[in-house]
Structure formats: structure tokens, C-alpha cells
């Protein structure tokens, strides 16, 4: 098995380079929250989904009111995160994930020294309808 240290397009499967159809989500692995840097966020948007990774420091919070986001899968890649979503309370650690119904308010707060969140949401238009 080959080890890959960073994501980059090597070639398409057929061996013939062509137009790029995929979008890479850049790494936040090199972020150093202890150095006092602002939370780092990387994102990639597709036609129906939006994906992001975000580094938070202890106490940092990310929140969204109801009816703003579609269905969401949120995963903790590193650290411990306090989550309030759909009027329910959870504490997730690295390797754990949550599926949040569409249109529900949600809040993520970093409880450990630093946290890394990975989130994928179904994109909605300004009227709250699912985009495709």
C-alpha cells in the first residue's frame, strides 16, 4: 500500500489527463491553534453538498440559526466538541460523528485545547429548498 502525504491530482483513472471534475478540500493539518492563530477553515462547494474542515481553539464556537442549513453530517477529527443541535445536547470526541436534520439550529464549541471539525451539509437556496 502506498502512503500519500498530501492530496493532489495525479492523473485520471484512464491514464489520460482531462478536465478536472473533482474538488479537493485542502488540509488544516498544519494549523497551530496554540500559536494564537484565528480558527482556520477550508471549504469546497459542489452542486448539492458543501464540505468543510475547521480548526478551533478551546472555547471557540461556531453556530447557525434554524432554517439556514440543510441536513448535515458533522465529525470530530481531533479534540472534544460540545454540540447542541435540534434542541439536543451531545459531547463528541475524535472519531465520532452526528447527523443533524435539515433546518435545525446547531452550535459547535471546542472543549479541548484544540479541535478539528469535518462537516458536510446539503446545500439549500435562500428559501431553504434543497439544491441539486
Secondary structure, DSSP 8 states (H G I E B T S, - for coil): ----SS------TTS-------------TT--GGGT----EEEEE-SSEEEEEEEEETT-EEEE-TTSS-SEEEEEEESEEEEEETTEEEEEETT-EEEE-TT--EEEEE-SSEEEEEEEEE-B-TTS-B--
